[in-house]
Amino acid sequence: MGNSLGIALTLAFIEAILKHYNSSTIIKINGTIAVTGGIDVNSNIISTSKVIIETKVETVFFSDARIFCVPKIDELWAEEKLSQLKKESPNRVLRIVGLMDLEDILNRRNIIDVHKKGYVERFFSYTIKKWKSIFLAIILTLIFSSIYVLDFDENPAMFEQHGKLLNVQNKNGKVLWSIRLNFAPTISEVDRSKFSKKLVDINEDGINEVLIAEEEIAPESYNFGRVVCFDKDKKLVWEYFFRDTVSTFRKWTNTYSISILDTLTLSNNKVILLMARNIPNFANAVFALDILTGKRSQSTGTLWNAGAINNCIIGDFNEDGMTELVMAGSHNGYERAHLFSVNIDKMNGQTPAPDRYIYKGIPATEISKFILLPHTDYGKHFWRSNSVPSQHLVFVQHSKEFELATLEGSDKPILFYYRFDKNLNFLWVDCADNAQQLRDTLVVRGILNHPFTNTNEYFEILRKQIEYWDGRKFVNIDKMK
């Protein structure tokens, strides 16, 4: 049931108790009013979340309610949704009221009517309606008992982020504790938020631990590159700082940000796979920690890449009995989006790069496939490189194919979609709906050359730009053996 009925049940419970004890004061809802939100043990009204409150505003909008009472923290989201709905039905009169706590509700006379009962009214209420009040009080007490039992659940189950504040919640939405991250997610940073935290039962005791990366830290603390594991009470279980140093034509700093990729089991040990991104430069590394101790895993090494790794999926995709990592992002040295795979037992060393971008003293890793993807003329018109954005690499299970997208351009970006089989052999390329309009406009104006975008001729131009690494150099797709 959740906690969305908390306000309504509390008011009904108070009303029933007052009737049950034949109080001289009674309360009742003042007119046709809709309410939502739970109430915790301190009488504070609990948030329901953005998605839920928007759905409920839409439902109430098409009812006959004149006031919709919501948690104060959800009021802005509710007002925004109401504004959208009123564009279609401007004559609908509905007022959003944000409530902080129980006292706030009871003090609002446009919501709650409070008045005194006369002695005669009290007498008849007591003698005639007593059994109804008792029955209602018992039912509501049972309901409230179940709600408060759920509130004793201290097992972390989900997250909710407001700005930089990340709330760790139980399955009922109760906030167990909070921590601040070093960013507030925007539309473009939803994926970043996903890779900054994870719930894992590291010791298999039925209670989740909380893994956090990219927490808000003071610059003078020098805590960059930290990933931390907390227990359910926010007590530190372990912490790890990535401080590896690499150099190319110059020595880079060892200041990194950390992203959480995934968990897996290696040699009977559960590990967490992470990515470290050098803050001022292009060095990116994938490494693993023992999830129970937080120490660097001995089951695998460290894989270095001269550019961003924005996507990583893990599995035996080519069905050869070996777990592989398939990754995609943007390569600084080649200034192109790239896609590559490496078996987990070969995850040690560095991926291919031009001489200037080779890390000194780090051997080349044994890559299964390494592919440079096309950089379209549209993308080059706006920016020197393209990339595979976060969460734009997936493995389609029913067809056993990889699908990914490259992001082209900056001010008016477009996506091009590529399909590869389970062995990363190219299948086809297509474009997003807006690609035809945006690129073709530049073609018509003579800024870009023909052919038009959504044509076989243009897709063939893109296909011919695909290059595969043969172990020594990149080979055009048409020259591969």
N, C-alpha and C positions, 0 to 999 in steps of 0.2 A: 504493500500500500504506500510506502514511502512516508514522507512527513508533510506533504502538501496540504493535508486536512487539519494541520495543527491549530491554526487560528479558529477555524470553524468549530472544531471539536472543543476547544477551550471555552469559547463563548457559550456553546451549548451546555457544557459541563457546569459553568458558573451559573447559567440560568436555571439549570436543573437543581443544583445545590440550593440556590436561594428559594426555589419553590418547595423543595423537599423540607427545608427547615422553616417554611412559612415566614420568610424574612419580611421585614417591613419595607425593604428596598428590593425592587425587581429591575431587571434589565431585559431588553429585547432589541433585535436588529431593527434599525430605522428604515424601513422600506425595502425595495428590491435591490439588494447589494450582493456582489460576488466577492469572495475572499480566497486567497491562497497563501501558502507559506506555513512552515512549521515553527514551533516554539520550543526552545531548549529549556534546560532546568533552571536557567537564570532569567527566564521570561523574555529573552531576546528572540526576535523573529529571524528565522534562518532563511538564507537565500535558496531559491529553487533552481538557479542557473539560467543563462541567457536563452538557450534553446527552448526550455520548458516554458519560461514566462512569455516568450513570443507566441507559442502555440496557444497558451491559455488566454492571452489578450485577444487573439483572433476568435476563439470560441465565445468569450464573453461579449465581444463586439456584436455578434449576431444573436445575442440573447436580449431580454428586456431589462437587464440590470442597468442602473444609472450610475453606479459607483463600483469600481473594481479596486479592492484593497490588496496591495502587494508588499513584499518585504522592501524596506527602504533601499537596500543595496540593488534591488532589481528595478527600481522606479524608472531609471533612465532608459533601460532596455524596453520597458513597457510603454513609455511615452513615445519612443522612436517607432515602435510597431504600431501604436495607435495612430500616429501621424500618417504612416503609410496607408492604413486602412481607410482613414478619413478622406483620402484623396479620391477614393472610389465612392464613398458614401458621406459627403460633407455634412449632411443634416443629422447624422447620428450623434447624439449627446451622450458621451461617456466620460467620466472623470476618473483619472488614476490617482489613488491616494497611497503614498508610501508610508509604511509603519515601522517604527524602530523596535518597540517592545509592547508588552501587554498593557502597561500603563498608558501608552500612547493611544491604544485602541479605545480603552475605557473613557479617556478624556475627550473623545471626539463625538459631539452630540449629533453630527450629521450621519454618524454610523451607529452609535449605541444610544438608545433612549433609556434613561435612568429616572425612576420616579418612586414615590412612596405609596405603599398600599394602606388602605383604611382598615380598621379593626374588623369590620364586617366582611370585607373582601378576604382578609387573612383567615378568618374563621371558616368560611365556606371553602376556600382553597385547601385548607388543612383537612377538613372532614370529607370532602368529595374527591379531591384529586391526589390525595396522598399516595395511593398505590401506583399511580402512573409515574409520579416523580421518582418513587423508589426504584421502579423498574428501569426507568431511563437512566437514573444515576448508576445503577449496577452495570448496565450495558456500556455506558460511557467510561466507567471506571475500568472495566475489562479492556476496552479499546486503548485507553491511556496507559494501562499497565503494559500492554504489548508494545506500545510505542517507546516507553521508557526502558523496557528490556532491550529493544534494539539499540537505544542510545548508549547502552553499556558496551556495545561492540567496539573494541579498540583496535581492530585489525585494519590497517590501511588497505583501501580498496580502489580508490580513484583520486584524481587530481582535479582542481579547479583553479584557474589563474585569472587574477584581476590585476591588470597592469603588471608590475614586477612581483606582486605578491602571489606566491604559489601556496594554495591550501591543500593539505593532505587530509582526505576524508575517508570515513568508513563507508560501507555499502549503502547506508541510509542517508548519506550526505552530511553527516555530522563532521565538523572540522576537528581533527585530532590535534594538529599543530600546523604551523606555517613557516615558510622560509622565503626569502627574497632572491629572485634571479637577477642577472645583470641586464635583462632586456624585457621590454613589454611587447608581447606578440602583436604584430600587425597582420594584415591579410597576407603579406609576403613572407611573414615569419612564423606562420602556423606550424610549418614543418620543423623549424628550429626549436619550437617549444616541445614538440614530440620527442626530439633527440636529447632533451636536457634532463629527463627524469624517467625512472622506470621502477615498477614494483616487482620484486623477486623474493620468493621464500628461499633464502640462501641455505638454511640449515634444515629445511623440510620439516619444520615443527608445526606447520599450519598457519603461521603468522608471517605476514609479508614484511620484508625490510624495504627501505626506500633508498634508491640510488639517485644521486643528484650530481649533475654537472652544470657548469655555467651559473653557479650561485653568485650573488652580488657580494663583492669583496672590495675592501679599501685598497687602492693602488699601493700604498705603503706596506701592506701586509705581505706582499709577494706571494699570494696564494693562487696565482694564475696556474692553470693546468691541473687543477685539483678535481678529482672525482671522489665522492664521499658516500659512505653507506651508513644510514641511521637505522635504529630499531624503531619499533612502533611508538616509543616515547620520545623520539628525537635524541636518543643517546648515541654517541659515536660508536660504531662497530669497527670501522676501519676507514682510512683515507689514503689516497695515493696521489703523488705529484709527478706528472710527466716532465722530465727535465733533460731529455736526450738532446745532444748537440750535433748538428751536421753542418757541413760547409760545401760550397761549390766554388765559384770564383772568389767568394769571400766567406768568412765565418758568420753564421747566423746566430741570433739570440736564441735562448732556450725558453722563451715565453710563448705559451700555447693556450688555446682554448680547447675544451674537450667535448666530444659528442658521444652519446651512448648509441651504439649500433644494434647489438643483439646479444643474446646468450646462446651458448651451445655446450655440448659435452665433448671433451677431448681426453682420450686415455683415461676414461672413467672419472674425470674431474670436470666439474661445471665451471665454465669460464664466462666472463663478460668481454665482448669485443667492443673496443672503443676506437675513436679516431681523434688524433691530436692535430690541430691546425695551427701552424706558426702564425702568430698574430700580425707581425709586420711583413712577412714574406710568403713564399709559395710552398714551403715545405709542409707536406701532409704525411702522417704516419698512421697505420692501422696496427694495433697491438692488443694483447689480451691480458686480463688479470684473473687470478684465481678468485672466484666470486665469494668464497668462504673467508679467505684471509686478506684479500686486497693486495696480494703480492704479485709481481710480474710472473705470468705463466711460463713454465718451462716446456709446455707442450707445443709451443709455436714461437716464432720469432717476431720481428717487426718489419712491416712492409712499408717502404717509403715511396712517395709519388711526388713528382714536381708539379703540383697543382691540386685543385680541390677535388676531393672524393665526396660527392653529394648524395650518393646512393650506394647501398650495400645490401645484397640479399644472399642468403646462405642456404645451400641444399645440394643434393646430388642431382643436379638438373640434367646432366648428360647421361645419367644412369650407368656410370662406370664403377660404382661402388665407393667413390671418393667424395668427401664433402668439399664443395668448392665455394669460393667467394666470387660473386659477380658484382663488379663495381662500375660506376659511371660518374662523370663529372666534367671538369675542364682542365686541360693540360696547358700550363703556362708556357712551356718550351715550344710546343707546336701551335699554340694559340687556336686550339680546336677542342671541341667536345670529344670525349673518348669513352670507350667501353672496353672492359677487360675482365678476364677471369683467371683465377689462380687457385690451385688445390690448397686446402688448409695446411697440409704438411709441407708445402713449399712457400708458405707465407714468411719469407725472410729475404731481405735484400731490397733492391730498388727496381722500379719499372723503367722501361726505355725512355730516353730523353736525349735531346741534343747535347753536344759536349759542354756547353756553358751551363747546363742544368743538371749535370751528373754530380751526385754526391760523392765526395772523396772518401775512399776507404770502405765503401759499402758495395758489396758484390751485386751483380745483376741477379734478380730472382728468376726462377723458372716459370715463365708465364705460359698459361695454356693458350689464351688468345688475347691479343691486344689490338684494338681497332680504333683508327682515327676516323671520326665521322665528318661529313661535309660541313663546311661553313658557307652558308648561302651568300649570294651577292647582296641580298637584302640585309643580312646580318652584318656583313663587312661595311656596308654603307653607314651603319650607325656605330659599330664597335669593332675592335680588332679581334675579338674572339667570341665564341658561343659556348654554351654549356648544356649539361643535362640537369635540369632543376631537381631539387629534392622530391622524392616520391614519384618521379617520372620514369622509374625503371620497375617493371613488374614481370613476373613469370606467369603466363597464362596456362593454368594447369590442364584444361581440357584439350588444348592444342599442342601443349609442350613447346611453347614459343615465348621468346622474350619480346616485350614491347617497351620502347623508350621514346622520349621526345627531346629534341634540342630546342633551346630557347634562342631565337634570333632577333637581334635588335635590342634597343634600350628604351627609347621613349614610347614607341608603339610596338611592343614585342609580339612575335608570332611563333607558333610551334610547328615543327615538322616531326612527323611520327615515323619510326622505323620498326620493322619486324625482323627478328632473327630466329633461326631454329634453335633447338636445345644445345647444339654445338656451336652456336654463334655464327652460323653461316647466314648471309644476308638473304632476305625474302622479298621485302617490298618497302617502299617509302610513300608517304601521303602527307597532306598538309591540313592544318586546322582551318576552320571556316573563315577566319579573318585574314588568313594569309593571301587568299586570292584577291581580296579587295585592297589590302594595304600594299602588297608588292606590285600588283598590276597597275595601280595608280602611278607608281614610279616608272613602270615600263611605258605607259601611255605618255608620260611627260618626257620621255627620253633619258631619264636618269639611269635606269637599268635597261639591260638589253633583253630582247625577246629570247625565248618564247614566254607566253603567259604562264602563270604559276601552276594552276591545276590541270596540267597537261602531261601526257606521257613523255613528251620531248623534254620538259623541264625536270621531271623525275629521273629521267635517264642521265641528265647532266649531273644530278646529285649522286646517283649510284656510282658513276665513274670516278667520283672524288673519294670513295671509300678506300682505305688502305689498311692492310693487315701486316703485323710484325712477323717476319719469318725467322727470328732469332738473331739476325744481324742487321737487318734494315727493314724499312717499310716497303711493301709491294702493293701495287695497284690491284684492285679486286679482279680485273680482267687478266692479270698476269700470274695469278696464283695457280699453283699446280694442283 
